[in-house]
Amino acid sequence: MQTLEVISVNLWQILISLANLVVLFFILKIFLYKPVKNIMAARQAEIDSGYAAASEAEKSAKADRDAWAEKIKTAESEAQAIIKNAADKANDNSDRIINEAKDKARDIIRRAEAEAELEHKKAQDDIKQEIVVVSTVLTEKMLEREINEKDHRELIESFISKIGDGND
């Protein structure tokens, strides 16, 4: 019967093994499970905070992108306004310069016309003086010789025709 003893079930041994297993379970739970659980919770908290930070950074980046897009639109509209303003000023300046040039040209033309009129009057005065001088000379010649009325008219008409030819 030796063989049966090897195969037999010992109740005390099973109870001691179960007690060892329960004690080992409590020891592992106290010394191993709780610290591992705490480490896992800490890692999960880090991961969650990382996700939260990434989400905040993404929101901030989107807000910054939107703000910059708005600033670019504003800058473009301001640039267009500046260009339009500069073009308007350039047009105003060119119109002013053209008007000033036209005014100067009109003044020059008026002065030239006035000078021409003065020259014309001076020429007329000179012609009148010449007529007076010629009339004086003619009168002296007439006094030197006696001329009848017919000769007198012929002299005056020839004199006037000579003056008319010289004036043209």
C-alpha positions in Angstrom: 0.0 0.0 0.0 2.6 2.3 -0.4 1.3 3.5 -3.6 -1.9 4.8 -2.0 -0.1 7.1 0.3 1.5 9.0 -2.5 -1.8 9.5 -4.2 -3.8 10.2 -1.1 -5.2 13.7 -0.3 -4.1 15.3 2.8 -6.6 17.8 4.1 -4.2 19.7 6.3 -1.8 20.2 3.6 -4.5 21.6 1.3 -5.7 24.0 4.1 -2.1 25.2 4.7 -1.5 25.7 1.0 -4.8 27.7 0.7 -3.7 29.7 3.8 -0.3 30.4 2.2 -2.1 31.4 -1.0 -4.4 33.8 0.8 -1.5 35.3 2.8 0.5 35.6 -0.4 -2.5 37.3 -2.1 -2.8 39.9 0.7 0.9 40.6 0.7 1.0 41.0 -3.0 -2.1 43.2 -2.9 -0.6 45.5 -0.2 3.0 45.7 -1.5 2.5 45.3 -5.2 -1.0 45.9 -6.4 -1.6 49.3 -4.7 1.8 50.9 -5.8 1.2 49.6 -9.4 -2.3 50.9 -9.3 -1.0 54.3 -8.0 1.7 54.4 -10.8 -0.9 53.6 -13.4 -3.2 56.3 -12.1 -0.4 58.8 -12.2 0.5 57.8 -15.7 -3.1 58.1 -16.8 -3.3 61.5 -15.2 -0.1 62.6 -17.1 -1.6 61.3 -20.3 -4.9 63.1 -19.7 -3.1 66.4 -18.8 -1.0 66.0 -22.0 -4.2 65.5 -24.1 -5.8 68.5 -22.3 -2.7 70.6 -22.9 -2.6 69.5 -26.6 -6.3 70.4 -27.0 -5.7 73.8 -25.4 -2.6 74.4 -27.6 -4.7 73.4 -30.7 -7.5 75.8 -29.7 -5.0 78.5 -29.1 -3.3 77.9 -32.4 -6.6 78.0 -34.2 -7.5 81.3 -32.4 -4.1 82.7 -33.4 -4.5 81.6 -37.0 -8.0 83.2 -37.1 -6.6 86.4 -35.6 -3.7 86.5 -38.0 -6.1 85.8 -40.9 -8.2 88.7 -39.8 -5.2 91.0 -39.4 -4.0 90.0 -42.9 -7.5 90.9 -44.3 -7.4 94.2 -42.4 -3.9 94.9 -43.6 -4.9 94.2 -47.2 -7.9 96.5 -47.0 -5.7 99.2 -45.4 -3.1 98.7 -48.1 -5.8 99.1 -50.8 -7.1 102.2 -49.0 -3.6 103.7 -48.9 -3.0 102.9 -52.6 -6.4 104.5 -53.5 -5.6 107.5 -51.4 -2.2 107.9 -53.0 -3.7 107.5 -56.5 -6.3 110.2 -55.6 -3.6 112.5 -54.3 -1.6 111.9 -57.4 -4.6 112.7 -59.6 -5.4 115.8 -57.6 -1.7 116.9 -57.9 -1.7 116.3 -61.6 -5.0 118.2 -62.1 -3.6 121.1 -60.0 -0.3 121.2 -62.0 -2.2 121.1 -65.3 -4.5 123.9 -64.1 -1.6 125.9 -63.0 0.1 125.4 -66.3 -3.0 126.4 -68.2 -3.3 129.5 -66.0 0.3 130.4 -66.7 -0.2 129.8 -70.4 -3.3 132.1 -70.4 -1.3 134.8 -68.5 1.5 134.5 -71.0 -0.9 134.8 -73.9 -2.7 137.8 -72.3 0.7 139.5 -71.7 1.7 138.7 -75.3 -1.6 140.1 -76.6 -1.2 143.2 -74.4 2.4 143.7 -75.6 1.2 143.2 -79.2 -1.5 145.7 -78.6 1.0 148.2 -77.1 3.3 147.6 -80.0 0.4 148.1 -82.4 -0.5 151.4 -80.6 3.1 152.4 -80.6 3.4 151.7 -84.3 0.2 153.7 -84.9 1.6 156.6 -82.8 4.9 156.3 -84.8 2.9 156.4 -88.0 1.0 159.4 -86.8 4.2 161.1 -85.9 5.6 160.2 -89.3 2.5 161.6 -90.9 2.9 164.8 -88.9 6.5 165.0 -89.9 5.7 164.3 -93.6 2.8 166.7 -93.5 5.1 169.3 -92.1 7.6 168.6 -94.8 4.8 168.5 -97.4 3.5 171.8 -96.1 7.0 173.3 -96.3 7.2 172.1 -99.9 3.8 173.5 -100.7 4.7 176.8 -99.2 7.8 176.9 -101.4 5.8 176.6 -104.5 2.3 177.3 -105.2 0.1 174.3 -105.8 -3.4 174.3 -107.1 -6.1 172.2 -105.4 -5.7 169.3 -107.9 -2.0 169.0 -107.3 -2.6 169.3 -103.5 -5.1 166.3 -103.6 -2.7 164.2 -105.7 0.1 164.8 -103.3 -2.0 163.9 -100.3 -3.3 160.7 -102.0 0.1 159.6 -103.1 1.4 160.2 -99.6 -1.4 158.2 -98.0 -0.9 155.4 -100.4 2.8 155.3 -99.6 1.9 155.1 -95.9 -0.6 152.4 -96.5 2.0 150.4 -98.4 4.6 150.7 -95.7 2.1 149.7 -92.9 1.3 146.3 -94.4 
